[in-house]
Amino acid sequence: MDLTESRDRVVERALIHVPFDGWSMKTLRHACEDEGLGAGAAERLFPGGVIEAVEHFSDLADRLMAADMAAEDLSGLHTASRLKRGIQLRLQRWTGERESIRRAVAMLALPQYTATGLRMTGRTVDALWRAAGDHSADFSWYTKRATLAPVYSTTLLYWFEDKSDDFADTWDFLDRQFRTVGAVPAMTGRVRKTLGRLPNPLRLMPRLPRVPKPKFRSL
């Protein structure tokens, strides 16, 4: 196995232990033992500690979501429907692991991990857009992802508490979220227009006194 595959297997195995021991090195050591790697492999696989394992799990979930989307015929769907389907597939795959994922999200809410959590969310919404067929490289790249991030995040939180059959309430909530923001391309246009009305922060800075250019004598 290469490093990525070993990490994949360990974080998936760790999900079994998280409800009992939380996201901890103890959990990672148990997972390594389960995989026959020995408890000491935990530090070698995740030298950055538990938060590195959580971030790797998010990356694994993104990769599997993209694979699940590629396995379906989404060609007849418009962009918003492809994005909704991607979110559904990402959550459905981990139905039996909600408690472990809930604990990961709780961990990321800690101040020291805020930046990591934002980075992970950014990667997930980027993976969703790319799997939905978006390959933009202009300003819309940012607005599209800024539009989708709160939709995904709030749906994830709703999913944690959903007790309805087959998560029907979560999918209804997801539909409402998309209706609220409107058609995604139109929403990104509004975001761009709003950003364009904001003052240039450089213009708000006080002007510095002009410093005369130094005069140098030739040697």
C-alpha positions as CSV (number, residue, x, y, z in Angstrom):
1,M,0.0,0.0,0.0
2,D,1.2,3.5,-0.7
3,L,0.9,6.3,2.0
4,T,-2.5,7.6,0.8
5,E,-4.1,4.2,0.7
6,S,-2.8,3.4,4.2
7,R,-4.1,6.7,5.5
8,D,-7.5,6.1,3.8
9,R,-7.8,2.7,5.4
10,V,-6.8,3.9,8.9
11,V,-9.2,6.9,8.9
12,E,-12.1,4.8,7.7
13,R,-11.3,2.2,10.4
14,A,-11.0,5.0,13.0
15,L,-14.7,5.9,12.4
16,I,-15.6,2.8,14.3
17,H,-13.6,3.9,17.4
18,V,-14.5,7.6,17.4
19,P,-17.9,7.2,19.2
20,F,-16.0,5.6,22.1
21,D,-12.6,7.4,22.3
22,G,-13.3,10.6,20.2
23,W,-10.9,11.8,17.6
24,S,-7.7,11.0,19.5
25,M,-4.4,9.3,19.1
26,K,-5.8,6.4,21.0
27,T,-8.4,6.0,18.3
28,L,-5.8,6.2,15.5
29,R,-3.6,3.6,17.3
30,H,-6.6,1.3,17.6
31,A,-7.3,1.8,13.9
32,C,-3.7,1.0,12.9
33,E,-3.8,-2.1,15.0
34,D,-7.0,-3.2,13.3
35,E,-5.3,-2.7,9.9
36,G,-2.4,-4.8,11.0
37,L,0.0,-1.9,10.9
38,G,0.9,-1.8,14.6
39,A,-0.1,1.0,17.0
40,G,3.1,2.9,16.3
41,A,2.1,3.5,12.7
42,A,-0.4,6.2,13.9
43,E,2.4,8.8,14.5
44,R,4.1,7.9,11.2
45,L,1.0,8.2,9.1
46,F,-0.2,11.4,10.8
47,P,2.8,13.3,12.1
48,G,0.6,16.3,12.4
49,G,-1.6,14.6,14.9
50,V,-5.3,14.0,15.1
51,I,-6.3,17.1,13.2
52,E,-4.3,15.8,10.2
53,A,-6.3,12.6,10.3
54,V,-9.6,14.5,10.4
55,E,-8.4,16.6,7.4
56,H,-7.4,13.5,5.5
57,F,-10.8,11.9,6.2
58,S,-12.5,15.0,4.6
59,D,-10.2,14.7,1.6
60,L,-11.2,11.0,1.3
61,A,-14.9,11.9,1.5
62,D,-14.4,14.4,-1.3
63,R,-12.6,11.9,-3.5
64,L,-15.3,9.3,-2.9
65,M,-18.1,11.8,-3.6
66,A,-16.5,12.8,-6.9
67,A,-16.3,9.1,-7.8
68,D,-19.9,8.6,-6.9
69,M,-21.0,11.5,-9.0
70,A,-18.9,10.3,-12.0
71,A,-20.6,6.9,-11.7
72,E,-24.1,8.5,-12.2
73,D,-25.4,10.0,-15.4
74,L,-25.8,13.6,-14.4
75,S,-25.6,14.9,-18.0
76,G,-29.4,15.7,-18.2
77,L,-29.4,17.7,-15.0
78,H,-28.8,21.4,-14.7
79,T,-26.0,22.6,-12.5
80,A,-28.0,23.2,-9.3
81,S,-29.4,19.7,-9.5
82,R,-25.9,18.2,-10.0
83,L,-24.7,20.1,-6.9
84,K,-27.6,18.9,-4.8
85,R,-27.1,15.3,-6.0
86,G,-23.4,15.6,-5.0
87,I,-24.3,16.8,-1.5
88,Q,-26.7,13.9,-1.2
89,L,-24.2,11.3,-2.3
90,R,-21.5,12.7,0.1
91,L,-23.8,12.5,3.1
92,Q,-25.5,9.2,2.1
93,R,-22.2,7.3,2.0
94,W,-21.6,8.1,5.7
95,T,-25.1,7.5,7.1
96,G,-23.8,5.0,9.6
97,E,-21.0,7.3,10.7
98,R,-22.9,10.4,11.7
99,E,-21.7,10.5,15.3
100,S,-18.0,10.3,14.2
101,I,-18.5,13.0,11.7
102,R,-20.4,15.1,14.2
103,R,-17.4,14.8,16.6
104,A,-15.1,15.9,13.8
105,V,-17.2,19.0,13.1
106,A,-17.3,19.8,16.9
107,M,-13.5,19.5,17.0
108,L,-13.1,21.9,14.0
109,A,-15.3,24.4,15.8
110,L,-12.5,24.9,18.4
111,P,-10.6,28.3,17.8
112,Q,-7.3,26.6,17.1
113,Y,-8.8,24.6,14.2
114,T,-11.0,27.3,12.6
115,A,-8.6,27.8,9.7
116,T,-8.4,24.1,9.1
117,G,-12.2,23.8,9.1
118,L,-12.6,26.6,6.6
119,R,-9.9,25.1,4.4
120,M,-11.7,21.7,4.4
121,T,-15.1,23.3,3.6
122,G,-13.4,25.2,0.7
123,R,-12.0,22.0,-0.7
124,T,-15.3,20.2,-0.4
125,V,-17.3,22.9,-2.3
126,D,-14.6,23.1,-4.9
127,A,-14.8,19.3,-5.3
128,L,-18.6,19.6,-5.7
129,W,-18.3,22.3,-8.3
130,R,-15.7,20.4,-10.3
131,A,-17.6,17.2,-10.2
132,A,-20.7,19.1,-11.4
133,G,-18.7,20.1,-14.4
134,D,-17.5,23.6,-13.5
135,H,-13.9,24.4,-14.6
136,S,-14.0,28.2,-14.4
137,A,-10.8,30.0,-13.6
138,D,-12.1,33.6,-13.5
139,F,-13.8,35.7,-10.7
140,S,-16.8,33.4,-10.8
141,W,-14.6,30.6,-9.3
142,Y,-14.7,32.4,-6.0
143,T,-18.3,33.6,-6.0
144,K,-19.6,30.1,-6.9
145,R,-17.8,28.5,-4.0
146,A,-18.7,31.3,-1.6
147,T,-22.4,30.7,-2.6
148,L,-22.3,27.0,-2.1
149,A,-20.3,26.8,1.2
150,P,-23.1,27.9,3.5
151,V,-25.6,25.7,1.7
152,Y,-23.4,22.6,2.2
153,S,-22.5,23.6,5.8
154,T,-26.0,24.2,7.0
155,T,-27.3,21.0,5.3
156,L,-24.6,19.0,7.1
157,L,-25.7,20.4,10.5
158,Y,-29.3,19.7,9.7
159,W,-28.4,16.1,8.6
160,F,-26.8,15.5,12.0
161,E,-30.2,15.9,13.7
162,D,-32.5,14.4,11.1
163,K,-34.6,11.5,12.3
164,S,-36.9,11.2,9.2
165,D,-37.0,8.2,7.0
166,D,-34.2,8.1,4.5
167,F,-33.3,11.7,5.5
168,A,-36.3,13.1,3.6
169,D,-36.3,16.2,5.8
170,T,-32.7,16.9,5.0
171,W,-33.3,16.7,1.3
172,D,-36.3,19.0,1.6
173,F,-34.1,21.4,3.6
174,L,-31.4,21.2,0.9
175,D,-34.0,22.0,-1.8
176,R,-35.2,25.0,0.3
177,Q,-31.6,26.2,0.6
178,F,-31.1,26.2,-3.1
179,R,-34.5,28.0,-3.6
180,T,-33.4,30.6,-1.1
181,V,-30.2,31.5,-2.8
182,G,-31.9,31.2,-6.2
183,A,-30.3,29.9,-9.4
184,V,-26.6,29.6,-8.6
185,P,-25.3,31.5,-11.7
186,A,-27.7,34.3,-10.9
187,M,-26.6,34.3,-7.3
188,T,-23.0,34.5,-8.2
189,G,-23.8,37.5,-10.4
190,R,-25.4,39.3,-7.4
191,V,-22.3,38.5,-5.3
192,R,-20.0,39.9,-7.9
193,K,-22.1,43.0,-8.2
194,T,-22.1,43.5,-4.4
195,L,-18.4,43.1,-4.2
196,G,-18.0,45.6,-7.0
197,R,-19.8,48.2,-4.9
198,L,-17.5,47.8,-1.9
199,P,-14.9,50.5,-1.5
200,N,-11.4,49.8,-2.5
201,P,-9.6,49.2,0.8
202,L,-6.5,50.9,-0.5
203,R,-8.5,54.1,-1.0
204,L,-9.5,54.1,2.6
205,M,-5.9,54.2,3.9
206,P,-4.6,57.6,4.8
207,R,-2.2,59.0,2.3
208,L,1.4,58.8,3.4
209,P,3.6,61.9,3.1
210,R,5.6,61.9,0.0
211,V,9.2,61.0,0.6
212,P,11.7,62.6,-1.7
213,K,13.9,60.3,-3.7
214,P,17.4,60.0,-2.4
215,K,20.2,61.5,-4.5
216,F,23.1,59.2,-5.2
217,R,26.5,60.4,-6.3
218,S,28.1,58.4,-9.0
219,L,31.3,56.6,-8.0
